Amino acid sequence: MLLVGPPGTGKTLIAKAVAGESKVPFFSISGSEFVEMFVGMGAARVRDLFKQAQEKAPCIVFIDEIDTIGKSRNSGGGGMGSNDEREQTLNQLLTEMDGFAADKGVVILAATNRPETLDKALLRPGRFDRRVPVELPDLRGREAILRVHSKNVKMGDDIDFNAIARATPGASGADLANIINEAALRAVREGRKVVLQSDLEESVEVVIAGYQRKNAVLSMKDKLTVSYHEIGHALVAAKQSHSAPVHKITIIPRTSGALGYTMQIEEGEQVLMSKEQGIDKIAVFMGGRAAEEIIFGSITSGASNDIEQATKLARAMVTRYGMSEEFDMMGLETVNNPYLGGDTSLTVSAVTAAKIDEVVLGIIKSTHKRALEILEENKAKLHELAKFLLEKETITGEEFMSILEKPLDTPVDEA
Ligand code: ZN
């Protein structure tokens, strides 16, 4: 049985749990053990493992990171030392798997996050012909996982796991375990006996953006620029109908290099993204730079990450989601390894590739223009909110919305 899914989703844990539940011996090896072995050693290690398994049957054999051994034989180097060595190990594995009678009671589990690279021979009937997808948890799953990991941690009365689960789309089980752990450490550092919601929220931010750089010194000019930049993002989000609500805005620098950020949280679990939501998202990315342009008449390098993310999304909308008129529902790109960052390759002619660039640029330009228009229309609020953020350094979504919805020309409530 082949367990397939992204890193951190608990494939190894599932294998161990299966062994535990069935009360049989558990033998495991990891593909990474085979890296840089001498010729013949890999094959010998596989032979040993299966010999032990035969003797202790019924039992479970678990091969973690099987892609390291089982990479397609015509896929060239990488992974294990030499090609010869890799082939020998793989052949040994195939031989051992075929050598079992079905009634031997040896169950072989393997895990990989790169199923597309596996040698076809491994996936033939009688070998790993059963695939179990182990995917990233959904909203309910994340909430349940947070509960499991907090079982042995003293949690305060104000804990809202659902809110944390909503703030962490795309997080794996391992990430969530880490969030609880970080929160516990923070509580201890601050001399408290229980973990509070604020601890959990801070650790979500640590996972997203790194630790706070408390001693980072920013010039007043830079702080002002970052304030307008972040309010630019938040205002564009708030003034569009398909954007997720603003949860928090901060200009406290983080170790990831971010000088500030605007956190948006969807109301519920977002599985499908509509074209309108995609366009609105890109416009929000444009909002930071747009604010700098309007207020300072000059631009900074602060938008580099926004640019990267906006371009990635615009490209995917054109090449993979069929969301452009020009290319209709033509597939233009394939995802190479969906579980590992999902880098892509174009499957089109050079002429089409150039045309794609044009369409993507068109999306970027029109959303940039829209962001500029929104901010131009709300310039007074842009000033008011940026001033407030500069003073407070971190503001909540509620504070943001209450200032935004307040009629103009009244003094700012400092409460
Ligand atoms: Zn930005």
Residues whose N, C-alpha, C, O or C-beta is under 5 A from the ligand:
A	BS01	ZN	G288 G302 A303 D306
